[in-house]
């Protein structure tokens, strides 16, 4: 099997002229907008890029450590971009929200009032854990990662990859101020070492009020048309030596290797647009069987189980006002997850994704002349192993995430076991650096636990577990909870009547002994955990063995898929994995359903229309007044005759792309990505060009706000405006 | 003051050529779509009608007792139209819903399954109170109505109009099978005697299942895009002598004087459309002061008071599951009323109606050369009298409509008083023909009353009443409830602890004595009613005196307004009053808000998109299968390449227009009106061409359903299809 990455893009086999013409059409039209490209791929799709309207040299985009892409950074949990020579970073209000919150006090409410630093001395230090990461190295390390793994299988393959990756990271991080990681491309086909400068001193420069930066909040989340000024400006500082440093008044502004220039004009429907950022995870190149499982089992089951937990918690809340308060946040989170799962299911069904991916894979296998069908069948076999225990794994996962005391007990017992090992060999999540997080979780139990609700939640989950076929059940769990609703109820009654883990002091005392690997106090839930954790560890071992096999076998599938895509004239991008990607497309309207059309640009008139004076549609008076005055000047859209706010593109994005800069054909900054539309929730699996859109702040709106509404002329000047 | 109706349309005064050109433009563009025209007005707007695209002779539309308008009938609470020579009546599913329900049994659920009569013998008799009214006479009787009133004022004017109207009706109804009424045009300017044939034997011929006829139900009510097959076919029968008769198996199909022909093709965006029907009530020609009061006081106050009652009832429901059930319907109704009021307020504000009507009236008064400003001021004075007691009247009205026992007591006491008079002189609502309704209301108290909730509702309403200024309060109410929350609470405690009206037998026994004018049983609530009813009667007398003055004075305002409109080149239609009207316009898209456009035609693809399998989006399997087959044939829209469902026009409609036929330029039937859009809720006061739309069933959808989904070829044949 070829491990040479260009094979992914090189057409193979003989193709007729007609087919080639047809495939070129496919490539430039039907599929032109799908793709989260690695910068190194862009020269290979230069023709498409130019045809789509890009005026620059695609070759200049190939190196993500050179301009302009080295102006694009990871910021907090999203993306950001340098927009001045003195280290101004533009990102979303919601990405920088922690920074704003950290600097807010009852007497100086920056969330509600926004913030403008009058000068550099007035810039406010971010929370110390906020980071901006500048990618300074991106090197293929496939041979180092896979060297020891080759010839192995299962758990051994997994461990070899894991050990090699950890070694690469640890060697790389010997350099001060640098954070490293190993990125897995094409599901184990290729590995890259990512070196990133870790900027630790960020300061708040400009934030609009929440009623602009988060106008519409949850109500408008995932919605289009949108009217949100979701942007904030930070500035990165480094030590006097130019190296990353923690906050110090002596630090100096970071001089980035390059920065983006805000465009002096704006886009309109059909305009070329391009976006760079750090998308988190997609599943586009999973097998047809995985698509079918997602639609036919995973998502419907998640909806069903979430519904049952929502019902249990709501019922408890009706009977008990205190429980209602304690579980408000967990309930909200379950409802969000339920909504996401239902939306993804709806989208995948609307796009007929299972059918289309199935047909695509059948065609791919028919086209595959390599005769290695047996190896592909082996991949299917490993996936089937995971499917065989999927319901159990879902239920036991929820047992951990949806309980408070039981999770505390299981965490403490696992920590006790892991603490006996050297720190670097402990399971992730139980290392020294994780202790603060564990302590925080144990402390917040107090604000989230009600005995009756936890028992009801566990009754729902474990009751369902009890009804699983024998092959999915575990002797440890059957021993603990029996096989009938009556035994389960009796077990939970006994456990929760006897446990003292509801007492914070008891939990923290247990943490003190667990972290030293010493025996835990006597408690029924801790005694239960001592019986269940070995089963959890066994399942984890089985999972890692399966993951090792998948790491070993998926590259073949990817290779066959790449050959098929090459035959179609469609280069293959790797699924998103948190590394820097580029997508290109255009401003495009959306027909979300019969007889409804959404224009791709919104205007300030929509703010006035949505404004109710009540959160989340409480546009601030200065904004409403400025809209009423109509004093838009150079930032107004000539064709619309008014000020634009947000725009919509068909760019390929997913979570992690928040704050991604959107560029025009000349590479100038025209927008800031901040959301996608509800119809695109399913795009992490399937890109449907009819429905996939991304939502951006129009930079003309940002400029207008900074010019006329909450003026910051010195910041605009610094950005060359 | 001129009473000659043509004055309403005749331009007066000298107008510059420029102004005339400008006004002509106004008339054909900005205002072309507003107007619920009396058929007699259509020849006067013939030029506009032709310019809009009407291909027929406007003069042929002038007489509502001739073809084609005599094919348009009142049906139940809405409108219908004859569509065959043998008396087939097409109306909405929701207008004929009572007929369908009346014929449904658990074993034969016509609501869920729909109904197709295999032949005439299979047609099912409607509920005996369902009526179809065919207008056979429409004659001006202004002189007869106003003859005795002239020279009088106030209550005497009111009584003179009332007596004359009742005499006209009673003389007219001497003819068997005819129902008569007197219609008041232009607010007392003109009166018409309406003679209508009262068809009493209606039979169900064709109804789609509820999941087509009411697809979307409350969720889609007032919404566009829409996908509802809201139509039903009935047949009118008469006695063998051709005269209206109650149901009899010997009756024969009614032969209408004319019927409409369904078009063989369908409309598209921009197509001319025209609609005839019986709109109920509009307020377009009210004074600027009345507009201001509606927006600044009436609607906000209604929202506020409804909110407070909703809060009271919901709070009670949280504490008491039985109360929640008993008040579910009242709560739903309050919420609907609240939503309507808030929607109307939002719409009037969005349209800036107060400002625009105010400016219009100022211009009108400036243009008015008649020097009768003092008389117009007198009208304003009468309106101000009503405004001075508006909050009291709102609260006392709600005290009646939102209570159960107190309303029962007040009704019984009033009936006792009225029953002592000869039947024809009793107050409307307390005559012999009203007794069944009163008895029904007294009976249903059992299913709608909870003591604690009624007391809480009255505490909210009367507590607010207690805070009114002295001038609005009534000595009888102050004596009964005191002036403080404490006295009110004590009074309600005593009244509801002591009353036995919660017992149905007691209420019905009281009805038996009240209907004979005899003394009522001893009961604290009845004793209270004996004190309060005289105050209610006094307020009613004051209201009638004011209404008499309004009847006397509004015609002057209307005359000045008509002169102003004539000067503008805009004929004036009378506000809707339940008489036959015609409006014309075209299929038009809607931009309800920033960046959103709704196309004016929906397709069956929208049904598939909306379908969830759950009520109200549970499209029936035969429909979904037929859509999936795509077998649309001649009923498909050529341009869209699929089957249309509903369409949207800018026609001027209001409640009562349900079931109105929509005609094309050739006068053929292309649609059936059934709803309007949410943005148009405020159109009863102000027609805003940006937002006012009407929603229709596309006759191609009806034909397709009857051809291919639930076939009824014999009915289609009868309709000439």
Interface residues (C-beta under 8 A of the other chain):
Chain A: X224 X225 X227 X350 X593 X594 X595 X596 X597 X598 X599 X600 X601 X602 X603 X605 X606 X609 X610
Chain B: X224 X225 X227 X350 X593 X594 X595 X596 X597 X598 X599 X600 X601 X602 X603 X605 X606 X609 X610
